[in-house]
Amino acid sequence: MDPIEYNGSCSAVVEQDHLRTIFALALSSMYRKEVPLYGDLVSIVRDINSQVLFRTRLGLGSDSSERLDVERHGAIRLGTPAELQTVRRIFALLGMRAVDYYDLSVAGLPMHATAFRSVDRESLARNPFRVFTTLLRPELLDSDEARMLALKLLERRQIFTEKLLEWLDIADSQGGRLKADQIEHFIPQALLTFSWRPTAAATYAEYEELREEHPILADVACFQSAHINHLTPRVLDIEAAHRAMQAAGMAVKSAIEGPPQRQHPILLRQTSFLALEEPVRFPYNDSIVASDLVSGSHKARFGEIEERGAALTAKGRQLYDELQSAALCAGQSIIEQSRRDAIVAAVFDRFPDDWSALRSQGLLFCEYSCDTTRIKTAMSLEKKSHFTPELLEALITEGVIQARPITYEDFLPFSAAGIFRSNLQSNFKQAAIQSLARYDRSGLECALGCKVLSSETLYAGIEEESLERCAVALGLVR
């Protein structure tokens, strides 16, 4: 199907899940043309996934192979609250909401972030497209001159077309929906917001000044769009994919971000090929349409892959964060990557690598389902009227109820920062940023114009709903 094709009545309202899929396919097609290596990366991931599924008959839990084929996450960097609020409107049309707060300043980056994604179980199953969205925090910049220059450039740029803004207003007037004959106009306009523009919105001198202060600052403030800086497919064996990327001659990160390799994956692991050097034309003055342009280059866009595991509870995340901090501390003076990996693996021996143990210790979220064919033979159900935790365990033992880990749909701030840092053009003033760093969820929410949802609450809700369905099927009261 062509990314913008829709088989339905022209006047019919397009469901958000379907519109999200159409948009994600169109974005992937655009990015493949802009960054051909992304196409090579997708091919590697598909080959690895096919091999893993054939070799292990791996069950994807509540995830389907169809979901795996379309699953992507993108990442964009925004400069102002106004940009963030308009992007929120775009993603709202696609059924995506802001989930979680990520403070990247603790890793020396002058920004914080949220992730736009679907929030209910059915929508995630149809298409779990997500966009990790960072917002510049100019107050964390050490240089007053660089801060003022960045704000001046951001104030005068417009990354949204007038036609796009008109379509957003039309969607608002239609209850936050678009009709089939409208999406073919909306999607190309929305894509322009995230496309690469080879002509900068700043002079070369301005670009150099901001890059010297911080490479991320130059990437955010000096261009005419919020260009997608990576589009990430999901792989089932990131170690194999990492080796395949190296074998293909890609300039790959030295280490995989996230938890160490495990038999039962948790949270998120990521790797990437390094940012590409891309030609850019810089105007001599404030007029971008100047006939003579200065040639230069910029590094921002790279290719990333991810391996997703189980979502952890607050207790599980606390243990993970403690072990991650201990591993970083123990390996900070070690240069050799293999030795550092060994240290991390040794530290993480404390984290159970067994689904039953993880569940029984309350470390991960699960979705429960009931095998009604086994109810009559379940001894533990005799004379029971209430669905208690003890009965749940007994029914799991008897095979009446199955527990499947819920897929982690979100991100890890240190992993995101690690990917960003490996793709920066030069050294940056980490000490200056860190000295001012502070958690500012309320500041991001103010810029966003709404509250950020909690992923933990969403996972708990999915788990609770599944337990309710089991109770109803068993005729029990919770």
C-alpha positions as CSV (number, residue, x, y, z in Angstrom):
1,M,0.0,0.0,0.0
2,D,1.2,3.5,-0.8
3,P,1.9,5.3,2.5
4,I,-0.8,7.9,1.8
5,E,-3.4,5.6,0.2
6,Y,-6.6,5.0,2.1
7,N,-9.3,2.6,1.0
8,G,-12.5,4.1,2.3
9,S,-15.1,6.7,1.9
10,C,-13.6,10.1,1.2
11,S,-15.9,11.6,3.8
12,A,-15.3,9.0,6.4
13,V,-13.3,9.9,9.5
14,V,-10.0,8.1,9.6
15,E,-9.3,6.2,12.8
16,Q,-6.2,7.5,14.7
17,D,-4.5,4.1,14.7
18,H,-4.8,3.8,10.9
19,L,-3.7,7.4,10.4
20,R,-0.7,6.7,12.7
21,T,0.3,3.7,10.5
22,I,0.0,5.7,7.3
23,F,2.1,8.5,8.7
24,A,4.8,6.2,10.1
25,L,5.0,4.5,6.7
26,A,5.3,7.8,4.9
27,L,8.0,9.0,7.4
28,S,9.9,5.8,6.9
29,S,9.8,6.2,3.2
30,M,11.0,9.8,3.4
31,Y,13.8,8.9,5.8
32,R,15.0,6.0,3.6
33,K,15.4,8.4,0.7
34,E,17.2,11.0,2.8
35,V,19.5,8.4,4.6
36,P,19.9,5.3,2.4
37,L,21.9,3.6,5.2
38,Y,18.6,3.5,7.1
39,G,17.3,1.1,4.4
40,D,20.3,-1.1,4.9
41,L,19.7,-1.1,8.6
42,V,16.0,-2.1,8.2
43,S,17.2,-5.0,5.9
44,I,19.7,-6.2,8.6
45,V,17.0,-6.1,11.3
46,R,14.5,-8.0,9.2
47,D,17.0,-10.7,8.5
48,I,18.0,-11.1,12.1
49,N,14.3,-11.2,13.2
50,S,13.5,-13.8,10.7
51,Q,16.5,-15.9,11.8
52,V,15.6,-15.6,15.5
53,L,11.9,-16.4,15.0
54,F,12.8,-19.5,12.8
55,R,15.5,-20.7,15.1
56,T,13.8,-20.4,18.4
57,R,10.1,-20.2,17.5
58,L,10.2,-17.2,19.8
59,G,6.9,-16.1,21.3
60,L,6.5,-12.4,21.3
61,G,4.1,-12.4,24.2
62,S,1.3,-10.0,23.5
63,D,3.2,-8.6,20.5
64,S,2.6,-9.9,17.0
65,S,5.1,-10.3,14.2
66,E,3.0,-7.8,12.3
67,R,3.6,-5.2,15.0
68,L,7.3,-6.1,14.9
69,D,7.5,-5.4,11.2
70,V,6.0,-1.9,11.4
71,E,7.5,-0.9,14.8
72,R,9.6,2.3,14.7
73,H,10.6,5.1,17.0
74,G,11.8,8.4,15.8
75,A,13.6,11.3,17.6
76,I,13.3,15.0,17.1
77,R,14.8,18.1,18.8
78,L,12.8,21.2,19.3
79,G,13.8,24.7,20.4
80,T,10.7,26.5,21.8
81,P,7.5,25.8,23.8
82,A,5.5,27.0,20.8
83,E,7.2,24.3,18.6
84,L,6.5,21.7,21.2
85,Q,2.8,22.6,21.5
86,T,2.3,22.4,17.7
87,V,4.1,19.0,17.6
88,R,1.8,17.8,20.4
89,R,-1.2,18.8,18.2
90,I,0.3,16.8,15.2
91,F,0.8,13.7,17.3
92,A,-2.6,14.0,19.0
93,L,-4.2,13.5,15.6
94,L,-2.2,10.2,15.4
95,G,-3.5,9.0,18.8
96,M,-0.1,9.7,20.5
97,R,0.2,11.4,23.9
98,A,3.2,12.6,26.0
99,V,4.4,9.9,28.3
100,D,7.1,10.3,31.0
101,Y,9.7,13.0,31.7
102,Y,13.4,12.6,30.8
103,D,16.0,14.9,32.3
104,L,19.0,14.8,30.0
105,S,20.8,17.6,31.8
106,V,22.3,15.1,34.2
107,A,24.2,13.7,31.3
108,G,25.5,17.1,30.2
109,L,22.9,17.9,27.6
110,P,21.0,21.2,27.8
111,M,17.6,19.6,27.2
112,H,14.8,17.6,28.6
113,A,12.3,15.3,26.9
114,T,9.1,13.4,26.7
115,A,7.9,10.6,24.4
116,F,4.8,10.7,22.3
117,R,3.1,7.3,21.9
118,S,-0.1,5.4,22.0
119,V,-1.2,4.6,25.6
120,D,-3.8,1.8,25.3
121,R,-3.2,-1.9,24.7
122,E,-5.1,-2.2,21.5
123,S,-3.5,0.8,19.8
124,L,0.0,-0.3,20.8
125,A,-0.8,-3.7,19.2
126,R,-1.8,-2.1,16.0
127,N,1.1,0.3,15.7
128,P,3.4,1.3,18.6
129,F,5.0,4.3,16.7
130,R,6.8,6.6,19.1
131,V,8.7,9.8,18.9
132,F,11.3,10.8,21.5
133,T,11.0,14.6,21.6
134,T,13.6,16.8,23.3
135,L,13.2,20.5,24.1
136,L,16.1,22.9,24.4
137,R,16.7,24.4,27.9
138,P,18.5,27.6,27.1
139,E,18.8,28.5,30.8
140,L,21.4,25.7,31.1
141,L,23.7,27.3,28.6
142,D,26.9,28.8,30.1
143,S,27.3,31.5,27.5
144,D,24.9,34.5,27.6
145,E,25.9,35.3,24.0
146,A,25.2,31.8,22.7
147,R,21.9,31.8,24.6
148,M,20.7,35.1,23.1
149,L,21.8,34.0,19.6
150,A,20.0,30.7,19.8
151,L,16.8,32.4,21.0
152,K,17.0,35.0,18.2
153,L,17.4,32.2,15.6
154,L,14.6,30.2,17.1
155,E,12.2,33.1,17.3
156,R,12.5,33.9,13.6
157,R,12.3,30.4,12.2
158,Q,9.1,28.6,11.2
159,I,9.2,24.8,11.0
160,F,5.5,24.4,10.3
161,T,3.9,25.4,7.0
162,E,0.8,27.6,6.9
163,K,-1.1,24.8,5.3
164,L,-0.2,22.4,8.1
165,L,-1.4,24.8,10.7
166,E,-4.7,25.2,8.7
167,W,-5.1,21.4,8.6
168,L,-4.6,21.3,12.4
169,D,-7.3,23.9,12.9
170,I,-9.6,21.9,10.6
171,A,-8.9,18.8,12.6
172,D,-9.7,20.6,15.8
173,S,-13.0,21.8,14.4
174,Q,-13.8,18.1,13.5
175,G,-13.3,16.8,17.1
176,G,-9.5,16.1,16.6
177,R,-10.0,13.9,13.5
178,L,-9.4,14.1,9.8
179,K,-11.4,12.6,6.9
180,A,-10.0,10.3,4.3
181,D,-9.8,13.0,1.6
182,Q,-8.0,15.3,4.0
183,I,-5.1,13.1,5.1
184,E,-3.5,13.1,1.6
185,H,-3.0,16.8,2.1
186,F,-2.2,16.8,5.8
187,I,0.5,14.1,5.7
188,P,2.9,15.7,3.2
189,Q,2.6,19.0,5.1
190,A,3.4,17.3,8.4
191,L,6.4,15.4,6.8
192,L,7.9,18.8,5.9
193,T,8.3,19.5,9.6
194,F,10.5,16.5,10.0
195,S,12.4,16.4,6.7
196,W,16.0,17.4,6.2
197,R,16.7,20.9,4.7
198,P,20.2,21.2,3.3
199,T,20.1,25.0,3.5
200,A,20.6,26.3,7.1
201,A,18.6,29.0,8.8
202,A,21.8,30.6,10.2
203,T,25.0,32.0,8.8
204,Y,28.1,29.8,9.0
205,A,29.5,32.2,11.7
206,E,26.4,31.8,13.8
207,Y,26.4,28.0,13.3
208,E,30.1,27.9,14.4
209,E,29.4,30.0,17.5
210,L,26.6,27.8,18.6
211,R,28.4,24.6,17.8
212,E,31.4,25.7,19.9
213,E,29.1,26.3,22.8
214,H,27.3,22.9,22.4
215,P,26.8,20.8,19.2
216,I,23.2,20.0,20.2
217,L,22.5,23.8,20.3
218,A,23.6,24.2,16.7
219,D,21.5,21.3,15.6
220,V,18.4,22.7,17.2
221,A,18.7,26.4,16.4
222,C,20.4,26.5,13.0
223,F,18.1,24.6,10.7
224,Q,14.7,25.1,9.1
225,S,13.0,22.0,10.3
226,A,12.9,19.6,13.3
227,H,14.6,17.0,11.2
228,I,14.2,13.4,12.3
229,N,17.7,12.5,13.6
230,H,17.0,8.8,13.6
231,L,14.3,6.3,12.9
232,T,14.7,3.0,14.8
233,P,13.4,-0.5,14.0
234,R,13.1,-3.1,16.7
235,V,15.3,-6.2,16.6
236,L,15.0,-9.4,18.5
237,D,18.8,-10.0,18.9
238,I,20.7,-6.8,19.2
239,E,24.0,-8.5,19.7
240,A,23.7,-10.2,16.3
241,A,22.5,-7.0,14.7
242,H,25.4,-5.1,16.1
243,R,27.8,-7.6,14.6
244,A,26.0,-7.5,11.3
245,M,26.2,-3.7,11.2
246,Q,30.0,-4.0,11.7
247,A,30.3,-6.6,9.0
248,A,28.4,-4.3,6.7
249,G,31.1,-1.6,7.2
250,M,28.9,0.7,9.3
251,A,30.7,3.0,11.8
252,V,29.0,1.4,14.8
253,K,29.1,2.5,18.5
254,S,31.6,0.6,20.6
255,A,29.0,-0.4,23.2
256,I,25.3,-1.3,23.3
257,E,23.4,1.1,25.6
258,G,21.1,-0.2,28.3
259,P,21.0,-3.4,30.4
260,P,23.6,-6.2,29.7
261,Q,22.7,-9.1,27.6
262,R,20.2,-11.4,29.3
263,Q,18.2,-14.6,28.6
264,H,15.1,-12.7,29.5
265,P,15.4,-9.1,28.2
266,I,14.2,-6.1,30.3
267,L,13.6,-2.5,29.4
268,L,15.5,-1.3,26.3
269,R,18.9,-1.9,24.6
270,Q,20.1,0.4,21.8
271,T,22.9,0.8,19.4
272,S,23.5,2.9,16.3
273,F,25.8,3.7,13.4
274,L,27.4,7.1,14.0
275,A,26.1,10.3,12.6
276,L,26.7,11.0,8.9
277,E,28.6,14.1,7.7
278,E,26.1,15.8,5.5
279,P,26.6,18.9,3.2
280,V,24.9,22.1,4.3
281,R,24.7,25.5,2.6
282,F,24.9,28.5,4.9
283,P,23.6,32.0,3.8
284,Y,25.9,35.0,4.0
285,N,23.4,37.0,6.0
286,D,19.9,36.7,7.5
287,S,18.3,36.1,4.1
288,I,18.2,32.4,3.4
289,V,17.4,33.1,-0.3
290,A,20.7,34.7,-0.9
291,S,22.1,33.8,-4.3
292,D,25.6,32.9,-2.9
293,L,25.8,30.4,-0.1
294,V,28.7,29.1,1.9
295,S,29.3,25.4,1.8
296,G,29.8,23.5,5.0
297,S,28.7,20.3,6.7
298,H,26.8,19.0,9.8
299,K,26.5,15.8,11.7
300,A,23.1,15.0,13.2
301,R,21.4,12.0,11.7
302,F,22.3,8.5,12.5
303,G,20.9,4.9,12.4
304,E,19.7,3.3,15.5
305,I,18.2,-0.1,16.4
306,E,16.6,-1.2,19.6
307,E,15.8,-4.4,21.5
308,R,12.8,-4.2,23.8
309,G,12.2,-6.2,26.9
310,A,9.8,-6.3,29.8
311,A,8.5,-3.2,31.6
312,L,9.7,-3.1,35.2
313,T,7.7,-2.0,38.2
314,A,8.9,0.8,40.5
315,K,10.6,-1.8,42.6
316,G,12.3,-3.3,39.5
317,R,13.4,0.1,38.2
318,Q,14.9,1.0,41.6
319,L,17.0,-2.2,41.5
320,Y,17.9,-1.6,37.9
321,D,19.0,2.0,38.6
322,E,21.0,1.0,41.6
323,L,22.9,-1.7,39.7
324,Q,23.4,0.6,36.7
325,S,24.9,3.3,39.0
326,A,27.1,0.6,40.6
327,A,28.3,-0.7,37.3
328,L,29.1,2.8,36.0
329,C,31.1,3.5,39.1
330,A,33.0,0.3,39.0
331,G,33.9,0.6,35.3
332,Q,34.6,4.3,35.0
333,S,38.4,4.0,35.0
334,I,38.3,1.0,32.6
335,I,39.1,1.8,29.0
336,E,38.8,-1.6,27.4
337,Q,35.2,-2.2,26.4
338,S,35.2,-6.0,27.0
339,R,36.4,-5.5,30.6
340,R,33.7,-2.9,31.2
341,D,31.1,-5.3,29.8
342,A,32.3,-8.0,32.1
343,I,32.0,-5.7,35.1
344,V,28.4,-4.7,34.1
345,A,27.5,-8.3,33.7
346,A,28.9,-9.2,37.1
347,V,27.1,-6.4,38.8
348,F,23.8,-7.4,37.2
349,D,24.0,-10.9,38.5
350,R,21.9,-9.6,41.3
351,F,19.0,-9.0,38.9
352,P,17.0,-12.2,38.4
353,D,17.0,-13.6,34.9
354,D,13.9,-15.7,35.1
355,W,10.3,-14.6,34.3
356,S,8.8,-16.5,37.3
357,A,11.3,-15.0,39.7
358,L,10.9,-11.5,38.3
359,R,7.1,-11.7,38.6
360,S,7.0,-13.3,42.0
361,Q,9.4,-10.7,43.4
362,G,7.3,-7.9,42.0
363,L,9.9,-6.6,39.6
364,L,8.0,-6.6,36.3
365,F,4.5,-5.9,35.0
366,C,2.6,-8.8,33.4
367,E,-0.5,-9.2,31.4
368,Y,-2.7,-12.2,32.5
369,S,-5.0,-14.3,30.4
370,C,-7.3,-17.2,31.4
371,D,-7.4,-20.6,29.8
372,T,-11.1,-21.4,30.3
373,T,-10.7,-25.0,29.1
374,R,-8.8,-25.8,32.3
375,I,-11.3,-24.2,34.8
376,K,-13.2,-27.4,35.5
377,T,-10.0,-29.3,36.5
378,A,-8.6,-26.5,38.7
379,M,-8.5,-27.8,42.3
380,S,-7.7,-24.4,43.7
381,L,-11.0,-23.0,42.5
382,E,-13.1,-25.2,44.8
383,K,-15.4,-23.1,47.1
384,K,-13.6,-19.9,46.1
385,S,-15.5,-16.7,45.5
386,H,-12.8,-14.0,45.6
387,F,-9.8,-13.6,43.3
388,T,-7.0,-13.2,45.8
389,P,-3.2,-13.0,45.2
390,E,-2.8,-16.4,46.7
391,L,-5.4,-17.9,44.3
392,L,-3.7,-16.2,41.4
393,E,-0.5,-18.0,42.2
394,A,-2.2,-21.3,42.5
395,L,-4.0,-20.8,39.2
396,I,-0.8,-19.9,37.4
397,T,0.8,-23.2,38.8
398,E,-2.2,-25.2,37.5
399,G,-2.0,-23.6,34.1
400,V,-5.4,-21.9,34.3
401,I,-3.8,-18.4,34.1
402,Q,-0.8,-17.4,32.0
403,A,1.4,-14.4,32.8
404,R,3.2,-12.7,30.0
405,P,5.6,-9.8,30.5
406,I,4.3,-6.4,29.2
407,T,6.6,-4.9,26.6
408,Y,8.5,-1.8,27.7
409,E,7.2,1.0,25.4
410,D,9.4,3.8,26.7
411,F,13.0,5.0,27.0
412,L,16.0,5.2,29.3
413,P,17.4,8.7,29.8
414,F,21.0,7.5,30.2
415,S,20.8,5.4,27.1
416,A,19.3,8.2,25.1
417,A,22.1,10.5,26.4
418,G,24.7,7.9,25.5
419,I,23.4,7.7,21.9
420,F,23.3,11.5,21.6
421,R,26.8,11.9,23.0
422,S,28.3,9.3,20.7
423,N,27.0,11.3,17.8
424,L,28.0,14.8,18.8
425,Q,30.5,16.6,16.5
426,S,33.0,17.7,19.1
427,N,33.7,18.1,22.8
428,F,31.0,20.0,24.8
429,K,30.9,21.9,28.0
430,Q,29.6,19.2,30.2
431,A,30.8,20.7,33.5
432,A,29.0,24.0,32.8
433,I,25.8,22.2,32.0
434,Q,26.0,19.8,34.9
435,S,26.6,22.6,37.4
436,L,23.2,24.1,36.5
437,A,21.3,20.9,35.9
438,R,18.0,20.4,37.7
439,Y,14.9,18.2,37.3
440,D,12.2,20.3,35.8
441,R,9.1,18.3,34.9
442,S,6.8,21.2,35.6
443,G,8.8,23.3,33.2
444,L,8.4,20.8,30.4
445,E,4.7,20.4,31.2
446,C,4.3,24.2,31.1
447,A,6.0,24.3,27.7
448,L,3.9,21.3,26.5
449,G,0.6,22.8,27.6
450,C,-0.5,19.6,29.4
451,K,0.5,17.0,32.0
452,V,2.9,14.2,31.1
453,L,1.4,10.8,31.7
454,S,3.2,8.2,33.8
455,S,4.3,5.0,32.0
456,E,4.2,3.2,35.3
457,T,0.6,4.0,35.7
458,L,-0.2,2.9,32.2
459,Y,1.6,-0.5,32.7
460,A,-0.2,-1.0,36.0
461,G,-3.5,-0.2,34.3
462,I,-2.9,-2.8,31.6
463,E,-2.0,-5.4,34.2
464,E,-5.1,-4.5,36.4
465,E,-7.4,-4.8,33.4
466,S,-6.1,-8.2,32.5
467,L,-6.7,-9.4,36.1
468,E,-10.2,-8.1,35.9
469,R,-10.8,-10.0,32.7
470,C,-9.5,-13.2,34.4
471,A,-11.8,-12.7,37.4
472,V,-14.8,-12.2,35.2
473,A,-14.0,-15.4,33.2
474,L,-13.6,-17.3,36.4
475,G,-16.8,-15.9,38.0
476,L,-14.8,-14.5,40.9
477,V,-14.9,-11.2,42.8
478,R,-11.7,-9.1,43.1
